[in-house]
């Protein structure tokens, strides 16, 4: 099922959060707490467009006070960095396997434990399995 992503711009209004959806001019909603914004926004959009709620993704963007905004930005940047590092590690493991580098040497080169290397095998769809014996690092299709 195809999904569409919408943005929920949230602003505190007393004990409520007001929600504006910029992609759908004039469409708004309210939620009692911030953790309810995503589901409330999804329901409002689904009713408005006649779509199933599960086909709608919502990016919640709260109007955060000054000390919160930099923390949110840093946490987002950290998540992106972790994802990039994981993809780069997976690519490195595949390249090392193609060169016949041993499993333990690959772990040492990348500063990973054998258990950490195993985490990377299922990362990407149809991921190969990594054999962790003492011989060469082998990447084989499942």
Phi, psi and omega in degrees: 000133179284140178244152176238136181259132177241159179254135175247105177273120187246138178224137181289133178222089184067236180269005184241165171247125174270144185237125174247139179245098188299330181290342180234084185310132177086348180274126181216170179204177176225151175220147180289322180225159184297328180289350177265352187298315184299310182293320179297315180296316179302315181295317181296316180295317180301315178296317183295318184263352182069036180250157173290137182304327182289351177268005184243127174254146181230125171265114181271123179237099179280149173282092188273143175295160186312312183291341183274321185304311179297325178294318178297317179296317180294319179294321177296315179298321179295318177299317179296320179295320178297316179298316180296318179296320180296316178295319178294321178295317179299315179297320179296318179298319178296319179294317179296321178297319180296332179274356179080020179291141180292156180304312183292325176293321178297318179298316180294316179303320184267357180068036182240154171276160176305322179296323179293323179297321180300332180297329186281340181301314183273009186297318189248140183313142184053038184293145175286164176266142177255126179275133189249026176284186186278355180280199180297149175295125181240132175245115181235150177292146179286000000 
